[in-house]
Amino acid sequence: MTPAMVGLPCKLTFSGLTNSAQAQLQTAPPMIQASSRLCRIYGSTSSIPLLSRVRVVRAAAWLAATRPRTLGASLVPVAVGTAYAWRKIDGISWGTFALCLCFASLMQIGANFANDYYDFRRGADGQDRIGPARAVASGDIKPRTMQICALAVLSVGFVVGLFLLWVSHGGWPLLAVGVASVVCALAYTSGPWPLAYLGLGDLFVILFFGLIAVLVTHYVQLSAAGYEWEQAPWIPALGVGLVINNLLVVNNHRDAETDRL
């Protein structure tokens, strides 16, 4: 049995489908359409079983939902904070660096998932969207699934933050940073007063991706090495925040019309 093509821009054929596989195919079109990029990269996928293709497309949808092109916003402040700590101590702790990067990345990915879900709830990411299609609005990922995953990723990130607090003996200030990071990641586009829709998005990007991310990384590296926190790099931290905020400025400029509610 060879069903017809499913509308991909590359050649994709299915053969030997069981009834259950055909049933799954009926729910796959939104995700299969999203796999056109994979097809352009890898060419024909006719040799891959149908269910494996669906799993690949689902994985691609989740990868796209993390917004991988923007994840450098997590790496840069951690790298800058570590570099400034390196100037004072003999050698940095790469384990601490990895924990800081993991925490920052999970917070950003969790915020992206939450943004994907709550923007869909508000009707901000419709068919007239100019930028990349959002996973929930395009039907690739169910809203409830995205909501649960956003909370799960932020929870894992918070646990990483607790471990970082234990390693660096950071105390209550680091705990406050962890709680504020989770709350603001959710409050960015959710709740009765979403930060992004109140014009506060730029402020919080500069604060969390610049000042907090750079200074906390610097503090943690020095604390882990047994040094006092002195001469905090406030100016470089502010500069990093302003540069990273350009991502938000470009995004807001592109979506200005479709984000009007």
C-alpha positions in Angstrom: 0.0 0.0 0.0 1.4 3.4 -1.0 -0.5 6.4 0.2 -0.3 9.7 -1.7 2.3 12.3 -1.0 1.7 14.5 2.1 2.6 17.8 0.7 6.3 18.1 1.6 8.6 20.1 -0.6 10.9 17.0 -0.8 10.0 13.6 -2.0 8.5 11.5 0.8 6.6 8.2 0.2 5.1 5.7 2.6 4.8 2.0 2.1 3.5 -1.0 4.0 1.4 1.0 6.4 -0.7 -0.8 9.0 -4.2 0.5 9.9 -2.7 2.0 13.2 0.0 3.7 11.3 -2.5 5.2 8.9 -4.5 6.4 11.9 -1.4 8.2 13.3 -0.8 9.7 9.9 -4.1 11.5 10.2 -2.9 13.5 13.2 0.5 14.2 11.7 0.1 16.8 9.0 0.8 19.9 11.0 4.0 18.3 12.3 5.0 16.8 8.9 4.6 20.2 7.3 7.0 21.6 9.8 9.6 19.0 8.8 10.2 20.7 5.4 13.4 22.2 6.7 14.7 18.8 7.6 13.9 17.6 4.2 15.8 20.4 2.6 18.8 19.5 4.8 18.7 15.7 4.5 16.9 15.1 1.3 14.5 12.1 0.8 13.4 10.3 4.0 11.6 7.5 2.2 13.7 4.9 3.8 12.7 5.9 7.4 9.6 4.2 8.9 6.6 6.4 9.2 6.4 6.4 13.0 10.1 7.2 13.2 9.5 10.2 10.8 6.7 11.4 13.1 9.0 11.2 16.1 11.8 13.1 14.2 9.3 15.8 13.3 8.1 16.1 16.8 11.6 16.4 18.0 12.2 19.1 15.4 9.1 20.9 16.7 10.4 20.8 20.3 13.9 21.9 19.2 12.4 24.9 17.3 10.3 25.8 20.4 13.5 26.3 22.4 14.4 29.0 19.9 18.0 27.7 19.5 19.2 30.8 17.6 18.7 32.9 20.7 20.3 30.6 23.2 23.6 32.5 22.9 21.9 35.0 25.2 22.4 32.5 28.0 26.0 31.7 27.1 27.4 35.2 26.7 26.7 36.6 30.2 27.9 33.4 31.9 31.1 33.6 29.8 31.7 37.3 30.6 31.1 36.8 34.3 33.5 33.9 34.3 36.1 35.8 32.3 36.1 38.6 34.8 36.4 36.2 37.7 39.4 34.5 35.9 41.2 37.8 36.1 41.3 37.6 39.9 41.6 33.9 40.6 44.3 31.4 39.4 41.8 29.1 37.7 38.1 29.0 37.3 35.8 26.1 38.2 34.5 24.6 35.0 31.9 22.6 37.0 30.6 25.9 38.4 30.7 27.4 34.9 28.6 24.4 33.6 26.1 24.8 36.4 25.7 28.5 35.7 25.3 27.9 32.0 22.8 25.1 32.6 20.7 27.2 35.0 20.7 30.2 32.6 19.8 28.0 29.6 17.0 26.2 31.4 15.5 29.5 32.5 15.6 30.8 29.0 14.1 27.7 27.4 11.5 27.5 30.1 10.6 31.1 29.5 10.4 30.4 25.7 8.1 27.5 26.3 5.9 29.6 28.6 5.9 32.4 26.1 4.8 30.0 23.3 1.9 28.8 25.4 0.7 32.1 26.9 1.0 34.0 23.6 -1.2 31.3 22.0 -3.7 31.8 24.8 -3.8 35.5 24.2 -4.1 35.0 20.4 -0.9 36.9 19.7 0.7 34.2 17.4 -1.9 33.8 14.7 -1.6 32.7 11.0 -0.6 36.3 10.1 2.6 36.0 12.1 5.7 37.2 10.2 8.4 35.4 12.1 9.0 31.7 12.7 5.8 29.7 13.4 5.2 29.0 17.1 4.8 25.4 18.1 1.5 25.6 19.9 -0.1 28.1 17.5 0.9 26.0 14.5 -0.6 22.8 16.1 2.8 21.0 16.3 2.5 20.8 20.1 -0.6 20.6 22.3 -1.1 23.7 24.5 -1.4 21.6 27.7 1.8 19.7 26.8 3.7 22.9 26.3 2.4 24.4 29.6 3.5 21.3 31.5 6.9 21.2 29.8 7.5 24.9 30.6 6.8 24.3 34.3 9.0 21.2 34.2 12.0 22.9 32.6 11.8 25.8 35.0 11.5 23.4 37.9 14.6 21.5 36.8 16.4 24.8 36.3 15.5 25.8 39.9 16.9 22.5 41.2 20.1 23.2 39.3 20.2 26.7 40.9 19.8 25.1 44.4 22.8 22.8 43.7 24.7 25.9 42.5 23.8 27.6 45.7 25.1 24.6 47.7 28.4 24.5 45.8 29.1 28.2 46.1 27.7 28.7 49.6 25.8 31.6 48.1 23.1 31.8 50.7 19.8 33.6 50.5 20.7 36.1 47.8 21.2 33.3 45.2 17.9 31.7 46.4 16.2 35.0 45.8 17.7 35.1 42.3 16.4 31.6 41.5 12.9 32.4 42.7 12.8 35.7 40.8 14.0 34.0 37.7 11.2 31.4 37.7 8.5 34.0 38.6 9.6 36.4 35.9 10.0 33.7 33.3 6.3 32.9 33.8 5.1 36.5 34.4 6.7 37.7 31.1 3.6 36.8 29.1 1.2 35.3 31.7 -0.8 36.5 34.6 -3.0 39.6 34.9 -0.1 42.0 34.3 2.2 40.3 31.8 5.5 42.1 31.7 5.9 42.0 28.0 2.5 43.6 27.4 3.2 46.3 29.9 6.3 47.5 28.1 8.7 46.1 30.7 10.2 43.4 28.6 13.3 45.4 27.8 13.9 46.2 31.4 13.7 42.6 32.5 15.9 41.4 29.7 18.6 43.9 30.6 18.3 43.0 34.3 18.3 39.2 34.0 20.4 38.6 30.9 22.9 41.3 31.8 23.2 42.5 35.3 22.0 39.4 37.2 23.5 36.8 34.9 27.0 38.4 34.7 27.2 39.4 38.4 25.9 36.2 39.8 28.3 34.1 37.6 31.2 36.4 38.8 30.1 36.0 42.4 29.7 32.3 42.2 33.1 31.7 40.6 34.8 33.8 43.3 32.9 32.2 46.1 33.7 28.7 44.9 37.4 29.6 44.9 37.2 31.1 48.4 37.6 34.7 47.4 35.6 37.8 48.6 33.3 39.4 46.0 34.9 42.7 45.2 35.0 45.0 42.2 31.9 43.6 40.6 31.8 44.2 36.8 28.8 46.4 36.7 29.6 48.2 33.5 30.3 45.1 31.4 27.2 43.4 32.9 25.1 46.4 31.8 26.7 46.3 28.4 25.9 42.6 27.9 22.3 43.3 28.9 21.9 46.1 26.4 23.5 44.0 23.6 21.3 41.0 24.3 18.2 43.2 24.5 18.7 43.9 20.7 17.2 40.4 20.2 14.0 41.6 21.9 14.0 44.9 20.0 14.3 43.2 16.6 11.6 40.7 17.6 9.2 43.4 18.8 9.7 45.5 15.7 8.9 42.5 13.5 5.8 41.5 15.5 4.5 45.0 16.2 1.3 44.6 14.2 0.4 41.0 15.1 1.1 41.5 18.8 -1.6 44.3 19.1 -4.4 43.0 21.3 
